[in-house]
């Protein structure tokens, strides 16, 4: 089995709006196309873990109605921005405003511009780059009261692309890996502050131009994006859906809040680490910050069982591993699937008879215990009233030898 990177975010990077921002665990347009089986019309597609909005944007491009649900407020904002229609006037205004803010950054210095309260912010950017980015962002924010929100949102996407490109984050994305000795993109020769400022501002102009160019194509169908908890879908949506295509967070302790925090702090969706931990605790599979300490105290509800043979033995095996974090990780796995049962039970009530659900998931391994996520999902789908469930192997993941990606499919 090959890694098939065309099913991952890498495939999206050169595909118009789909490549606006990189989210490492995102699936690709090609992965959605593989399973999308609805023709344009009045049928409705639902993505209850919508992330950057890949499913919704593709449906929009194909003329298919879709609804996206996402708990992370930054991703909700981004999906709405990415799936919106823009007029030629909107786009020309955005390009013009990009030139205005870069000119103001050069000519109107802001004393002590706001800097996001990211812990160890100096690891992300050199002091010189951080000062330039802060000046640029302040001038963008100054336009919010006097210019159209659509243009401001596109400028902020361009800023996000620029600030990650000029950060020390490895691979120029929001990973927590850093180059400790020098920036990931060191200049060929030492730049003074003016030279580096001009390079960063030119980069911003170019990023905004790429965004406005790819936003030119009209989208025939508007995508609905809802912020909310996927465990309570029946309280979030009206009507019923014909197909679900989604990829829930994998039970591998990767926190979307942790990965997205540079964007979230800059754009004001986070102000403190406590907020980050609280939001991660609300999400299925969240474990960052205060969520970790709460996992230590978590106990499963008596009325919510996991009907998969060997599940409880697997959880006990993780808990018995001689490691200081083994009980926390056992609780993490247990809670993840308790939450998933609650989600699927809620989902069942908003689907039409005959509806198909497609869940792209990855298995996990904790210590020497393999967690067969795809098999457990198939079991809890049956537990929640879905039938004819099947598992399709998709690809080898770029990690440990035993880790793969699967599609788990079921029907109402």
WOQUIJO-V949216 format. One record per residue. RES is the residue in one letter. PHI is phi in whole degrees, -180 to 180 (* if undefined). BURIAL is b if it has 16 or more other ideal C-beta (glycine too) atoms within 10 Angstrom, else e. Layout:
BEGIN
res->(RES,RES)
phi->(PHI,PHI)
burial->(BURIAL,BURIAL)
END
This chain:
BEGIN
res->(X,X,X,X,X,X,X,X,X,X,X,X,X,X,X,X,X,X,X,X,X,X,X,X,X,X,X,X,X,X,X,X,X,X,X,X,X,X,X,X,X,X,X,X,X,X,X,X,X,X,X,X,X,X,X,X,X,X,X,X,X,X,X,X,X,X,X,X,X,X,X,X,X,X,X,X,X,X,X,X,X,X,X,X,X,X,X,X,X,X,X,X,X,X,X,X,X,X,X,X,X,X,X,X,X,X,X,X,X,X,X,X,X,X,X,X,X,X,X,X,X,X,X,X,X,X,X,X,X,X,X,X,X,X,X,X,X,X,X,X,X,X,X,X,X,X,X,X,X,X,X,X,X,X,X,X,X,X,X,X,X,X,X,X,X,X,X,X,X,X,X,X,X,X,X,X,X,X,X,X,X,X,X,X,X,X,X,X,X,X,X,X,X,X,X,X,X,X,X,X,X,X,X,X,X,X,X,X,X,X,X,X,X,X,X,X,X,X,X,X,X,X,X,X,X,X,X,X,X,X,X,X,X,X,X,X,X,X,X,X,X,X,X,X,X,X,X,X,X,X,X,X,X,X,X,X,X,X,X,X,X,X,X,X,X,X,X,X,X,X,X,X,X,X,X,X,X,X,X,X,X,X,X,X,X,X,X,X,X,X,X,X,X,X,X,X,X,X,X,X,X,X,X,X,X,X,X,X,X,X,X,X,X,X,X,X,X,X,X,X,X,X,X,X,X,X,X,X,X,X,X,X,X,X,X,X,X,X,X,X,X,X,X,X,X,X,X,X,X,X,X,X,X,X,X,X,X,X,X,X,X,X,X,X,X,X,X,X,X,X,X,X,X,X,X,X,X,X,X,X,X,X,X,X,X,X,X,X,X,X,X,X,X,X,X,X,X,X,X,X,X,X,X,X,X,X,X,X,X,X,X,X)
phi->(*,-88,-74,49,-63,-68,-94,-112,-56,-60,-67,-80,-60,-112,-120,58,-60,-61,-100,-60,-134,-95,-116,-50,-83,-67,-88,-100,-56,-65,-65,-67,-59,-61,-114,-69,-126,-109,-87,-56,156,-101,-65,-119,-105,-122,-124,-82,-132,-80,55,-82,88,-58,-62,-65,-66,-63,-59,-59,-64,-92,79,-110,-71,-149,-128,-114,-124,-151,-87,-82,-64,-65,-68,-63,-58,-67,-64,-64,-65,-75,-103,-93,-86,-127,-81,-54,-66,-58,-74,-67,-64,-63,-62,-65,-66,-62,-69,-65,-70,-69,-65,-67,-63,-77,-109,-124,-66,-105,-75,53,-64,-62,-122,-63,-81,-80,-61,54,-59,-67,-73,-79,-140,-64,-57,-64,-68,-62,-64,-66,-63,-65,-62,-61,-66,-61,-69,-63,-63,-64,-86,-62,-80,-121,-132,-60,-58,-59,-67,-63,-62,-66,-61,-69,-63,-61,-65,-59,-63,-70,-69,-74,-61,-99,-91,-94,-67,-63,65,49,-137,-82,-59,-86,-86,-132,-86,-76,-90,-156,-59,-65,-123,-68,-69,-67,-145,-65,-102,-81,-62,-66,-62,-68,-57,-64,-66,-65,-68,-64,-62,-62,-57,-66,-66,-64,-62,-63,-67,-66,-66,-77,-89,-70,-68,-72,-103,-70,-127,-82,-94,-92,-120,-122,-87,177,-91,-67,-79,-133,-60,-62,-95,-106,-123,-111,88,-126,-125,-95,-150,-118,-128,-155,-139,-70,-56,-78,-79,-129,67,-83,-94,-67,-64,-61,-72,-99,-62,-60,-64,-69,-70,-60,-88,86,-82,-133,-126,-141,-59,-60,-61,-62,-66,-63,-67,-67,-66,-71,-84,-67,85,-79,-141,-91,64,-64,-60,-65,-65,-70,-62,-61,-99,-71,-129,-69,-66,-68,-96,-132,-95,-111,-89,-137,-61,90,-64,-70,-66,-64,-62,-64,-63,-65,-65,-84,-62,-71,-150,-65,-104,-63,-67,-61,-70,-64,-63,-60,-64,-61,-64,-55,-81,-61,-63,-67,-63,-61,-62,-66,-65,-67,-61,-54,-77,-112,-109,-75,-57,88,-63,-109,-118,-126,-116,-92,-134,-125,-76,-139,-141,-121,59,-105,-104,-83,-102,-79,-55,-63,-71,-66,-61,-61,-67,-75,-62,-63,-58,-92,100,-87,-132,52,-71,-147,-121,-120,-73,-102,-165,-83,-85,-82,-160,-61,-60,-87,-97,-134,-117,-134,-108,-108,-124,-149,-138,-82)
burial->(e,e,e,b,e,e,b,b,b,e,b,b,e,e,e,b,b,b,b,b,b,b,b,e,b,b,b,b,b,e,b,b,e,b,b,b,e,b,e,e,e,e,b,b,b,b,b,b,b,b,b,b,b,b,b,b,b,b,b,b,b,b,e,b,b,b,b,b,b,b,b,b,e,b,b,b,b,b,b,b,b,b,b,b,e,b,e,e,e,b,b,e,b,b,b,e,b,b,e,e,b,b,e,b,b,e,e,e,e,b,e,e,b,e,b,b,e,b,e,e,e,e,e,b,b,b,e,e,b,b,b,b,b,b,b,b,b,b,b,b,b,e,b,e,e,e,b,b,e,b,b,b,b,b,b,b,b,b,b,b,b,b,b,b,b,b,b,b,b,e,e,e,b,b,e,e,e,e,e,e,e,e,e,e,e,e,e,e,e,e,e,e,e,e,e,b,b,e,b,b,b,e,b,b,e,e,b,b,e,e,b,b,e,b,b,e,e,e,b,e,b,e,b,b,b,e,b,e,b,b,b,e,b,e,e,b,b,e,e,e,b,b,b,b,b,b,b,b,b,b,b,b,b,e,b,b,b,b,b,b,b,b,b,b,b,b,b,e,b,b,e,e,b,e,b,b,b,b,b,b,b,e,b,b,b,b,b,b,b,b,b,b,e,b,b,e,e,e,e,e,e,e,e,e,e,b,e,b,e,e,b,e,e,b,b,e,b,b,b,e,e,e,e,e,b,b,e,b,b,b,b,b,b,b,b,b,b,b,b,b,b,b,b,b,b,b,b,b,e,b,b,e,e,e,b,b,b,b,b,b,b,b,b,b,e,b,e,e,b,e,b,b,b,b,b,b,b,b,b,b,b,b,e,b,e,b,e,e,b,e,e,e,e,b,b,e,b,e,e,e,e,e,b,b,b,b,b,b,b,b,e,b)
END
